[in-house]
Amino acid sequence: MTRDPLAPFDDGVFAAVARTHDVPTAALRDLVRRHQELVRRLPGVDDIVYEWRNAFPNDPVIERWPDVYYLSVAGTVWPEYAASLGLDGREAAALRAVHRRQLDASVGCRPTGDRSAMVLTRE
């Protein structure tokens, strides 16, 4: 059975980001869902995490739970997803903010430097 792509994301995180980025909560949920589904299709959650662990000099995995990866990815990762999803700057910033807040809420840390948070629901 495939997990709900939004399972690791808290309602409070969506509400806070929606307020601070002036984006409707439903639209924000849709952005996160579209991103999660894109990762699942190309090439798959476990596969992309494996690729990043081998391709980048710093292991992106902060924590791995049975249902979710909490990651600190290279700064080059998000622009590729934003382009693939056809996001404008405001949408991309809101999507990244959801991931950043959820990472902080779930594991109590934030990426530093040129790293960015990403939360990926495992299939």
N, CA, C and O atoms as CSV, one atom per row, in Angstrom:
chain,resi,resn,atom,element,x,y,z
A,1,MET,N,N,0.842,-1.184,0.000
A,1,MET,CA,C,0.000,0.000,0.000
A,1,MET,C,C,0.887,1.248,0.000
A,1,MET,O,O,1.842,1.337,0.772
A,2,THR,N,N,0.575,2.183,-0.848
A,2,THR,CA,C,1.349,3.409,-0.964
A,2,THR,C,C,0.880,4.413,0.083
A,2,THR,O,O,-0.319,4.601,0.292
A,3,ARG,N,N,1.847,5.055,0.736
A,3,ARG,CA,C,1.513,6.061,1.754
A,3,ARG,C,C,0.990,7.339,1.121
A,3,ARG,O,O,1.334,7.688,-0.008
A,4,ASP,N,N,0.155,8.020,1.879
A,4,ASP,CA,C,-0.315,9.342,1.476
A,4,ASP,C,C,0.910,10.247,1.389
A,4,ASP,O,O,1.681,10.323,2.346
A,5,PRO,N,N,1.106,10.933,0.268
A,5,PRO,CA,C,2.292,11.788,0.118
A,5,PRO,C,C,2.384,12.897,1.165
A,5,PRO,O,O,3.471,13.418,1.417
A,6,LEU,N,N,1.267,13.258,1.771
A,6,LEU,CA,C,1.269,14.343,2.756
A,6,LEU,C,C,1.352,13.831,4.200
A,6,LEU,O,O,1.301,14.626,5.138
A,7,ALA,N,N,1.478,12.529,4.382
A,7,ALA,CA,C,1.446,11.930,5.717
A,7,ALA,C,C,2.408,12.578,6.728
A,7,ALA,O,O,1.996,12.805,7.866
A,8,PRO,N,N,3.652,12.884,6.380
A,8,PRO,CA,C,4.546,13.436,7.403
A,8,PRO,C,C,4.403,14.945,7.634
A,8,PRO,O,O,5.111,15.509,8.468
A,9,PHE,N,N,3.508,15.591,6.915
A,9,PHE,CA,C,3.369,17.039,7.019
A,9,PHE,C,C,2.235,17.405,7.969
A,9,PHE,O,O,1.120,16.900,7.840
A,10,ASP,N,N,2.524,18.283,8.921
A,10,ASP,CA,C,1.558,18.695,9.937
A,10,ASP,C,C,0.651,19.809,9.426
A,10,ASP,O,O,1.075,20.691,8.679
A,11,ASP,N,N,-0.613,19.744,9.851
A,11,ASP,CA,C,-1.563,20.799,9.499
A,11,ASP,C,C,-1.075,22.170,9.961
A,11,ASP,O,O,-1.256,23.167,9.262
A,12,GLY,N,N,-0.456,22.216,11.141
A,12,GLY,CA,C,0.055,23.487,11.663
A,12,GLY,C,C,1.151,24.080,10.797
A,12,GLY,O,O,1.254,25.301,10.671
A,13,VAL,N,N,1.964,23.229,10.203
A,13,VAL,CA,C,3.018,23.699,9.300
A,13,VAL,C,C,2.382,24.314,8.053
A,13,VAL,O,O,2.776,25.395,7.615
A,14,PHE,N,N,1.408,23.624,7.492
A,14,PHE,CA,C,0.718,24.172,6.319
A,14,PHE,C,C,0.085,25.521,6.646
A,14,PHE,O,O,0.202,26.471,5.871
A,15,ALA,N,N,-0.580,25.603,7.788
A,15,ALA,CA,C,-1.265,26.843,8.170
A,15,ALA,C,C,-0.274,27.982,8.356
A,15,ALA,O,O,-0.523,29.097,7.897
A,16,ALA,N,N,0.844,27.720,9.022
A,16,ALA,CA,C,1.845,28.768,9.271
A,16,ALA,C,C,2.466,29.267,7.972
A,16,ALA,O,O,2.615,30.473,7.776
A,17,VAL,N,N,2.822,28.358,7.097
A,17,VAL,CA,C,3.435,28.755,5.823
A,17,VAL,C,C,2.416,29.466,4.945
A,17,VAL,O,O,2.754,30.440,4.272
A,18,ALA,N,N,1.186,28.998,4.942
A,18,ALA,CA,C,0.146,29.655,4.148
A,18,ALA,C,C,-0.007,31.112,4.584
A,18,ALA,O,O,-0.143,32.000,3.742
A,19,ARG,N,N,0.013,31.361,5.900
A,19,ARG,CA,C,-0.098,32.732,6.416
A,19,ARG,C,C,1.103,33.576,6.030
A,19,ARG,O,O,0.943,34.694,5.539
A,20,THR,N,N,2.289,33.060,6.243
A,20,THR,CA,C,3.490,33.870,6.014
A,20,THR,C,C,3.796,34.089,4.536
A,20,THR,O,O,4.465,35.059,4.182
A,21,HIS,N,N,3.318,33.206,3.678
A,21,HIS,CA,C,3.575,33.337,2.237
A,21,HIS,C,C,2.345,33.773,1.451
A,21,HIS,O,O,2.373,33.847,0.222
A,22,ASP,N,N,1.266,34.060,2.175
A,22,ASP,CA,C,0.022,34.525,1.557
A,22,ASP,C,C,-0.417,33.610,0.418
A,22,ASP,O,O,-0.705,34.054,-0.693
A,23,VAL,N,N,-0.457,32.317,0.734
A,23,VAL,CA,C,-0.879,31.282,-0.207
A,23,VAL,C,C,-2.009,30.494,0.461
A,23,VAL,O,O,-1.880,30.134,1.631
A,24,PRO,N,N,-3.090,30.220,-0.230
A,24,PRO,CA,C,-4.150,29.408,0.370
A,24,PRO,C,C,-3.616,28.037,0.792
A,24,PRO,O,O,-2.801,27.434,0.093
A,25,THR,N,N,-4.080,27.563,1.930
A,25,THR,CA,C,-3.614,26.275,2.442
A,25,THR,C,C,-3.852,25.153,1.440
A,25,THR,O,O,-2.994,24.287,1.269
A,26,ALA,N,N,-4.988,25.156,0.784
A,26,ALA,CA,C,-5.284,24.102,-0.199
A,26,ALA,C,C,-4.282,24.130,-1.353
A,26,ALA,O,O,-3.860,23.079,-1.835
A,27,ALA,N,N,-3.904,25.321,-1.794
A,27,ALA,CA,C,-2.919,25.440,-2.874
A,27,ALA,C,C,-1.554,24.942,-2.405
A,27,ALA,O,O,-0.822,24.308,-3.165
A,28,LEU,N,N,-1.222,25.230,-1.167
A,28,LEU,CA,C,0.052,24.775,-0.611
A,28,LEU,C,C,0.091,23.254,-0.498
A,28,LEU,O,O,1.097,22.628,-0.831
A,29,ARG,N,N,-0.986,22.673,-0.036
A,29,ARG,CA,C,-1.074,21.213,0.033
A,29,ARG,C,C,-0.908,20.603,-1.362
A,29,ARG,O,O,-0.235,19.586,-1.528
A,30,ASP,N,N,-1.522,21.230,-2.351
A,30,ASP,CA,C,-1.414,20.749,-3.721
A,30,ASP,C,C,0.031,20.818,-4.214
A,30,ASP,O,O,0.504,19.897,-4.880
A,31,LEU,N,N,0.726,21.895,-3.891
A,31,LEU,CA,C,2.145,22.015,-4.285
A,31,LEU,C,C,2.977,20.892,-3.681
A,31,LEU,O,O,3.787,20.268,-4.366
A,32,VAL,N,N,2.771,20.642,-2.399
A,32,VAL,CA,C,3.539,19.591,-1.722
A,32,VAL,C,C,3.187,18.226,-2.313
A,32,VAL,O,O,4.072,17.406,-2.556
A,33,ARG,N,N,1.922,17.988,-2.539
A,33,ARG,CA,C,1.512,16.713,-3.134
A,33,ARG,C,C,2.130,16.526,-4.519
A,33,ARG,O,O,2.640,15.449,-4.829
A,34,ARG,N,N,2.088,17.560,-5.345
A,34,ARG,CA,C,2.672,17.474,-6.694
A,34,ARG,C,C,4.165,17.181,-6.621
A,34,ARG,O,O,4.679,16.378,-7.400
A,35,HIS,N,N,4.862,17.823,-5.694
A,35,HIS,CA,C,6.298,17.578,-5.538
A,35,HIS,C,C,6.550,16.128,-5.128
A,35,HIS,O,O,7.400,15.455,-5.710
A,36,GLN,N,N,5.807,15.647,-4.122
A,36,GLN,CA,C,5.992,14.272,-3.659
A,36,GLN,C,C,5.713,13.269,-4.778
A,36,GLN,O,O,6.436,12.284,-4.928
A,37,GLU,N,N,4.677,13.517,-5.551
A,37,GLU,CA,C,4.337,12.610,-6.647
A,37,GLU,C,C,5.388,12.636,-7.752
A,37,GLU,O,O,5.676,11.607,-8.364
A,38,LEU,N,N,5.961,13.809,-8.005
A,38,LEU,CA,C,7.038,13.914,-8.992
A,38,LEU,C,C,8.242,13.076,-8.565
A,38,LEU,O,O,8.812,12.343,-9.373
A,39,VAL,N,N,8.623,13.187,-7.307
A,39,VAL,CA,C,9.762,12.407,-6.810
A,39,VAL,C,C,9.460,10.913,-6.919
A,39,VAL,O,O,10.334,10.123,-7.277
A,40,ARG,N,N,8.245,10.536,-6.614
A,40,ARG,CA,C,7.870,9.121,-6.703
A,40,ARG,C,C,7.968,8.595,-8.134
A,40,ARG,O,O,8.339,7.442,-8.355
A,41,ARG,N,N,7.636,9.442,-9.096
A,41,ARG,CA,C,7.691,9.013,-10.505
A,41,ARG,C,C,9.110,8.998,-11.046
A,41,ARG,O,O,9.470,8.100,-11.807
A,42,LEU,N,N,9.905,9.958,-10.675
A,42,LEU,CA,C,11.235,10.138,-11.278
A,42,LEU,C,C,12.314,10.286,-10.223
A,42,LEU,O,O,12.427,11.392,-9.695
A,43,PRO,N,N,13.055,9.381,-9.886
A,43,PRO,CA,C,13.054,7.956,-10.209
A,43,PRO,C,C,12.421,7.116,-9.114
A,43,PRO,O,O,12.383,5.890,-9.227
A,44,GLY,N,N,11.930,7.736,-8.072
A,44,GLY,CA,C,11.395,7.052,-6.895
A,44,GLY,C,C,12.114,7.591,-5.674
A,44,GLY,O,O,13.264,8.021,-5.767
A,45,VAL,N,N,11.455,7.573,-4.542
A,45,VAL,CA,C,12.002,8.193,-3.335
A,45,VAL,C,C,13.296,7.524,-2.892
A,45,VAL,O,O,14.318,8.197,-2.756
A,46,ASP,N,N,13.273,6.231,-2.667
A,46,ASP,CA,C,14.485,5.556,-2.207
A,46,ASP,C,C,15.615,5.674,-3.227
A,46,ASP,O,O,16.781,5.810,-2.857
A,47,ASP,N,N,15.264,5.623,-4.513
A,47,ASP,CA,C,16.283,5.715,-5.557
A,47,ASP,C,C,16.942,7.090,-5.597
A,47,ASP,O,O,18.161,7.188,-5.738
A,48,ILE,N,N,16.141,8.161,-5.471
A,48,ILE,CA,C,16.742,9.497,-5.531
A,48,ILE,C,C,17.598,9.760,-4.298
A,48,ILE,O,O,18.653,10.386,-4.401
A,49,VAL,N,N,17.164,9.298,-3.152
A,49,VAL,CA,C,17.975,9.473,-1.944
A,49,VAL,C,C,19.284,8.710,-2.089
A,49,VAL,O,O,20.336,9.221,-1.705
A,50,TYR,N,N,19.241,7.513,-2.627
A,50,TYR,CA,C,20.450,6.738,-2.879
A,50,TYR,C,C,21.389,7.490,-3.827
A,50,TYR,O,O,22.594,7.568,-3.590
A,51,GLU,N,N,20.816,8.045,-4.909
A,51,GLU,CA,C,21.630,8.803,-5.872
A,51,GLU,C,C,22.292,10.006,-5.199
A,51,GLU,O,O,23.481,10.250,-5.399
A,52,TRP,N,N,21.528,10.756,-4.404
A,52,TRP,CA,C,22.088,11.932,-3.738
A,52,TRP,C,C,23.179,11.541,-2.751
A,52,TRP,O,O,24.172,12.255,-2.611
A,53,ARG,N,N,23.006,10.430,-2.076
A,53,ARG,CA,C,24.023,9.982,-1.111
A,53,ARG,C,C,25.341,9.657,-1.813
A,53,ARG,O,O,26.417,9.817,-1.237
A,54,ASN,N,N,25.248,9.200,-3.057
A,54,ASN,CA,C,26.450,8.866,-3.820
A,54,ASN,C,C,27.006,10.040,-4.614
A,54,ASN,O,O,28.210,10.107,-4.859
A,55,ALA,N,N,26.149,10.956,-5.012
A,55,ALA,CA,C,26.564,12.043,-5.900
A,55,ALA,C,C,27.129,13.262,-5.167
A,55,ALA,O,O,28.008,13.949,-5.687
A,56,PHE,N,N,26.630,13.524,-3.973
A,56,PHE,CA,C,27.039,14.737,-3.267
A,56,PHE,C,C,28.071,14.425,-2.198
A,56,PHE,O,O,28.059,13.340,-1.616
A,57,PRO,N,N,28.971,15.379,-1.937
A,57,PRO,CA,C,30.021,15.126,-0.957
A,57,PRO,C,C,29.498,14.991,0.474
A,57,PRO,O,O,30.147,14.358,1.307
A,58,ASN,N,N,28.332,15.578,0.771
A,58,ASN,CA,C,27.747,15.478,2.108
A,58,ASN,C,C,26.482,14.635,2.044
A,58,ASN,O,O,25.596,14.892,1.229
A,59,ASP,N,N,26.404,13.645,2.891
A,59,ASP,CA,C,25.220,12.793,2.950
A,59,ASP,C,C,24.008,13.661,3.282
A,59,ASP,O,O,24.014,14.347,4.304
A,60,PRO,N,N,22.972,13.648,2.447
A,60,PRO,CA,C,21.816,14.505,2.695
A,60,PRO,C,C,20.870,13.997,3.781
A,60,PRO,O,O,20.016,14.752,4.247
A,61,VAL,N,N,21.000,12.745,4.191
A,61,VAL,CA,C,20.048,12.166,5.138
A,61,VAL,C,C,20.343,12.645,6.554
A,61,VAL,O,O,21.403,12.371,7.115
A,62,ILE,N,N,19.381,13.364,7.115
A,62,ILE,CA,C,19.469,13.774,8.517
A,62,ILE,C,C,18.888,12.659,9.374
A,62,ILE,O,O,19.499,12.218,10.348
A,63,GLU,N,N,17.692,12.211,8.990
A,63,GLU,CA,C,17.066,11.068,9.655
A,63,GLU,C,C,16.253,10.293,8.625
A,63,GLU,O,O,15.695,10.855,7.683
A,64,ARG,N,N,16.208,8.991,8.840
A,64,ARG,CA,C,15.409,8.103,7.996
A,64,ARG,C,C,14.484,7.334,8.920
A,64,ARG,O,O,14.929,6.579,9.785
A,65,TRP,N,N,13.201,7.536,8.724
A,65,TRP,CA,C,12.189,6.815,9.490
A,65,TRP,C,C,11.516,5.837,8.533
A,65,TRP,O,O,11.697,5.950,7.321
A,66,PRO,N,N,10.756,4.895,9.039
A,66,PRO,CA,C,10.102,3.931,8.136
A,66,PRO,C,C,9.210,4.584,7.082
A,66,PRO,O,O,9.025,4.031,5.997
A,67,ASP,N,N,8.654,5.760,7.396
A,67,ASP,CA,C,7.716,6.386,6.471
A,67,ASP,C,C,8.210,7.678,5.830
A,67,ASP,O,O,7.503,8.253,5.003
A,68,VAL,N,N,9.399,8.149,6.186
A,68,VAL,CA,C,9.836,9.460,5.696
A,68,VAL,C,C,11.355,9.615,5.769
A,68,VAL,O,O,12.016,9.063,6.648
A,69,TYR,N,N,11.881,10.384,4.818
A,69,TYR,CA,C,13.272,10.835,4.865
A,69,TYR,C,C,13.265,12.315,5.228
A,69,TYR,O,O,12.479,13.088,4.681
A,70,TYR,N,N,14.135,12.707,6.144
A,70,TYR,CA,C,14.377,14.113,6.462
A,70,TYR,C,C,15.765,14.419,5.931
A,70,TYR,O,O,16.754,13.827,6.361
A,71,LEU,N,N,15.825,15.361,4.981
A,71,LEU,CA,C,17.056,15.590,4.226
A,71,LEU,C,C,17.524,17.037,4.283
A,71,LEU,O,O,16.745,17.965,4.494
A,72,SER,N,N,18.814,17.186,4.088
A,72,SER,CA,C,19.454,18.481,3.876
A,72,SER,C,C,20.159,18.366,2.525
A,72,SER,O,O,21.271,17.847,2.434
A,73,VAL,N,N,19.499,18.856,1.489
A,73,VAL,CA,C,19.981,18.647,0.128
A,73,VAL,C,C,20.807,19.828,-0.377
A,73,VAL,O,O,20.717,20.939,0.145
A,74,ALA,N,N,21.596,19.566,-1.384
A,74,ALA,CA,C,22.392,20.618,-2.021
A,74,ALA,C,C,21.459,21.686,-2.589
A,74,ALA,O,O,20.341,21.386,-3.009
A,75,GLY,N,N,21.924,22.916,-2.596
A,75,GLY,CA,C,21.124,24.033,-3.075
A,75,GLY,C,C,20.681,23.916,-4.520
A,75,GLY,O,O,19.738,24.593,-4.931
A,76,THR,N,N,21.333,23.082,-5.291
A,76,THR,CA,C,20.982,22.912,-6.705
A,76,THR,C,C,19.754,22.034,-6.916
A,76,THR,O,O,19.215,21.993,-8.022
A,77,VAL,N,N,19.310,21.345,-5.899
A,77,VAL,CA,C,18.210,20.389,-6.044
A,77,VAL,C,C,16.864,21.087,-6.240
A,77,VAL,O,O,16.113,20.729,-7.147
A,78,TRP,N,N,16.554,22.067,-5.412
A,78,TRP,CA,C,15.232,22.696,-5.471
A,78,TRP,C,C,14.939,23.408,-6.791
A,78,TRP,O,O,13.822,23.281,-7.293
A,79,PRO,N,N,15.869,24.141,-7.374
A,79,PRO,CA,C,15.540,24.787,-8.648
A,79,PRO,C,C,15.110,23.798,-9.732
A,79,PRO,O,O,14.258,24.117,-10.561
A,80,GLU,N,N,15.691,22.614,-9.727
A,80,GLU,CA,C,15.304,21.601,-10.703
A,80,GLU,C,C,13.857,21.164,-10.500
A,80,GLU,O,O,13.107,21.016,-11.464
A,81,TYR,N,N,13.471,20.959,-9.249
A,81,TYR,CA,C,12.087,20.564,-8.975
A,81,TYR,C,C,11.125,21.700,-9.281
A,81,TYR,O,O,10.055,21.464,-9.842
A,82,ALA,N,N,11.482,22.918,-8.925
A,82,ALA,CA,C,10.612,24.068,-9.213
A,82,ALA,C,C,10.372,24.191,-10.717
A,82,ALA,O,O,9.251,24.451,-11.154
A,83,ALA,N,N,11.423,24.004,-11.497
A,83,ALA,CA,C,11.285,24.076,-12.955
A,83,ALA,C,C,10.417,22.928,-13.481
A,83,ALA,O,O,9.550,23.140,-14.329
A,84,SER,N,N,10.648,21.734,-12.985
A,84,SER,CA,C,9.860,20.574,-13.430
A,84,SER,C,C,8.383,20.717,-13.096
A,84,SER,O,O,7.521,20.226,-13.825
A,85,LEU,N,N,8.100,21.388,-11.996
A,85,LEU,CA,C,6.716,21.595,-11.571
A,85,LEU,C,C,6.101,22.855,-12.172
A,85,LEU,O,O,4.903,23.095,-12.020
A,86,GLY,N,N,6.914,23.660,-12.853
A,86,GLY,CA,C,6.423,24.896,-13.453
A,86,GLY,C,C,6.042,25.950,-12.430
A,86,GLY,O,O,5.084,26.697,-12.633
A,87,LEU,N,N,6.787,26.017,-11.328
A,87,LEU,CA,C,6.466,26.946,-10.249
A,87,LEU,C,C,7.045,28.326,-10.497
A,87,LEU,O,O,8.132,28.468,-11.057
A,88,ASP,N,N,6.304,29.341,-10.074
A,88,ASP,CA,C,6.879,30.682,-10.086
A,88,ASP,C,C,7.660,30.867,-8.781
A,88,ASP,O,O,7.639,29.991,-7.916
A,89,GLY,N,N,8.336,31.982,-8.641
A,89,GLY,CA,C,9.189,32.218,-7.478
A,89,GLY,C,C,8.450,32.147,-6.154
A,89,GLY,O,O,8.964,31.611,-5.173
A,90,ARG,N,N,7.253,32.685,-6.132
A,90,ARG,CA,C,6.452,32.691,-4.896
A,90,ARG,C,C,6.055,31.267,-4.502
A,90,ARG,O,O,6.159,30.891,-3.334
A,91,GLU,N,N,5.603,30.483,-5.469
A,91,GLU,CA,C,5.216,29.105,-5.197
A,91,GLU,C,C,6.422,28.276,-4.738
A,91,GLU,O,O,6.325,27.492,-3.794
A,92,ALA,N,N,7.547,28.461,-5.412
A,92,ALA,CA,C,8.754,27.720,-5.043
A,92,ALA,C,C,9.194,28.063,-3.628
A,92,ALA,O,O,9.589,27.176,-2.873
A,93,ALA,N,N,9.132,29.330,-3.262
A,93,ALA,CA,C,9.514,29.752,-1.907
A,93,ALA,C,C,8.580,29.145,-0.869
A,93,ALA,O,O,9.031,28.706,0.188
A,94,ALA,N,N,7.290,29.118,-1.159
A,94,ALA,CA,C,6.318,28.540,-0.226
A,94,ALA,C,C,6.547,27.033,-0.066
A,94,ALA,O,O,6.495,26.513,1.049
A,95,LEU,N,N,6.798,26.343,-1.161
A,95,LEU,CA,C,7.056,24.905,-1.104
A,95,LEU,C,C,8.288,24.610,-0.265
A,95,LEU,O,O,8.269,23.715,0.581
A,96,ARG,N,N,9.342,25.349,-0.492
A,96,ARG,CA,C,10.570,25.157,0.288
A,96,ARG,C,C,10.337,25.461,1.760
A,96,ARG,O,O,10.894,24.790,2.629
A,97,ALA,N,N,9.515,26.470,2.045
A,97,ALA,CA,C,9.228,26.837,3.435
A,97,ALA,C,C,8.492,25.714,4.165
A,97,ALA,O,O,8.760,25.465,5.340
A,98,VAL,N,N,7.568,25.036,3.485
A,98,VAL,CA,C,6.874,23.908,4.111
A,98,VAL,C,C,7.891,22.844,4.519
A,98,VAL,O,O,7.840,22.325,5.634
A,99,HIS,N,N,8.800,22.527,3.629
A,99,HIS,CA,C,9.803,21.502,3.924
A,99,HIS,C,C,10.718,21.935,5.067
A,99,HIS,O,O,11.042,21.136,5.946
A,100,ARG,N,N,11.130,23.195,5.052
A,100,ARG,CA,C,12.017,23.709,6.102
A,100,ARG,C,C,11.323,23.652,7.470
A,100,ARG,O,O,11.906,23.183,8.448
A,101,ARG,N,N,10.088,24.128,7.530
A,101,ARG,CA,C,9.352,24.126,8.806
A,101,ARG,C,C,9.063,22.712,9.290
A,101,ARG,O,O,9.131,22.434,10.487
A,102,GLN,N,N,8.740,21.816,8.355
A,102,GLN,CA,C,8.435,20.450,8.769
A,102,GLN,C,C,9.682,19.745,9.274
A,102,GLN,O,O,9.618,19.014,10.262
A,103,LEU,N,N,10.802,19.949,8.621
A,103,LEU,CA,C,12.055,19.365,9.096
A,103,LEU,C,C,12.360,19.846,10.506
A,103,LEU,O,O,12.711,19.049,11.376
A,104,ASP,N,N,12.230,21.135,10.731
A,104,ASP,CA,C,12.490,21.704,12.056
A,104,ASP,C,C,11.506,21.151,13.084
A,104,ASP,O,O,11.904,20.795,14.193
A,105,ALA,N,N,10.231,21.077,12.725
A,105,ALA,CA,C,9.208,20.582,13.655
A,105,ALA,C,C,9.401,19.099,13.982
A,105,ALA,O,O,9.146,18.673,15.109
A,106,SER,N,N,9.849,18.319,13.008
A,106,SER,CA,C,9.957,16.869,13.195
A,106,SER,C,C,11.261,16.424,13.839
A,106,SER,O,O,11.260,15.543,14.699
A,107,VAL,N,N,12.372,17.025,13.428
A,107,VAL,CA,C,13.669,16.561,13.939
A,107,VAL,C,C,14.477,17.654,14.621
A,107,VAL,O,O,15.573,17.400,15.120
A,108,GLY,N,N,13.940,18.867,14.643
A,108,GLY,CA,C,14.581,19.942,15.396
A,108,GLY,C,C,15.871,20.469,14.814
A,108,GLY,O,O,16.784,20.830,15.556
A,109,CYS,N,N,15.960,20.521,13.497
A,109,CYS,CA,C,17.158,21.107,12.912
A,109,CYS,C,C,16.818,21.805,11.603
A,109,CYS,O,O,15.765,21.581,11.005
A,110,ARG,N,N,17.740,22.652,11.181
A,110,ARG,CA,C,17.609,23.370,9.915
A,110,ARG,C,C,18.930,23.264,9.172
A,110,ARG,O,O,19.998,23.364,9.776
A,111,PRO,N,N,18.860,23.064,7.869
A,111,PRO,CA,C,20.095,23.048,7.085
A,111,PRO,C,C,20.778,24.414,7.122
A,111,PRO,O,O,20.124,25.447,7.269
A,112,THR,N,N,22.078,24.400,6.988
A,112,THR,CA,C,22.844,25.643,6.984
A,112,THR,C,C,23.594,25.789,5.669
A,112,THR,O,O,23.663,24.858,4.866
A,113,GLY,N,N,24.147,26.966,5.467
A,113,GLY,CA,C,24.928,27.227,4.253
A,113,GLY,C,C,24.057,27.132,3.022
A,113,GLY,O,O,22.951,27.669,2.985
A,114,ASP,N,N,24.564,26.443,2.014
A,114,ASP,CA,C,23.817,26.332,0.759
A,114,ASP,C,C,22.901,25.103,0.728
A,114,ASP,O,O,22.414,24.712,-0.333
A,115,ARG,N,N,22.676,24.509,1.876
A,115,ARG,CA,C,21.823,23.321,1.968
A,115,ARG,C,C,20.361,23.732,2.180
A,115,ARG,O,O,20.082,24.802,2.721
A,116,SER,N,N,19.444,22.881,1.754
A,116,SER,CA,C,18.007,23.139,1.889
A,116,SER,C,C,17.308,21.919,2.432
A,116,SER,O,O,17.710,20.786,2.168
A,117,ALA,N,N,16.258,22.157,3.194
A,117,ALA,CA,C,15.465,21.070,3.758
A,117,ALA,C,C,14.611,20.419,2.685
A,117,ALA,O,O,14.116,21.079,1.771
A,118,MET,N,N,14.449,19.119,2.815
A,118,MET,CA,C,13.497,18.393,1.988
A,118,MET,C,C,12.983,17.214,2.802
A,118,MET,O,O,13.757,16.477,3.413
A,119,VAL,N,N,11.682,17.053,2.800
A,119,VAL,CA,C,11.013,15.946,3.485
A,119,VAL,C,C,10.371,15.103,2.398
A,119,VAL,O,O,9.549,15.592,1.624
A,120,LEU,N,N,10.747,13.845,2.344
A,120,LEU,CA,C,10.203,12.954,1.312
A,120,LEU,C,C,9.479,11.780,1.970
A,120,LEU,O,O,10.048,11.046,2.777
A,121,THR,N,N,8.225,11.631,1.604
A,121,THR,CA,C,7.421,10.519,2.095
A,121,THR,C,C,7.862,9.259,1.387
A,121,THR,O,O,7.901,9.200,0.158
A,122,ARG,N,N,8.194,8.253,2.175
A,122,ARG,CA,C,8.581,6.980,1.574
A,122,ARG,C,C,7.339,6.256,1.067
A,122,ARG,O,O,6.257,6.357,1.644
A,123,GLU,N,N,7.520,5.544,0.003
A,123,GLU,CA,C,6.376,4.853,-0.638
A,123,GLU,C,C,5.979,3.614,0.114
A,123,GLU,O,O,5.044,2.922,-0.287
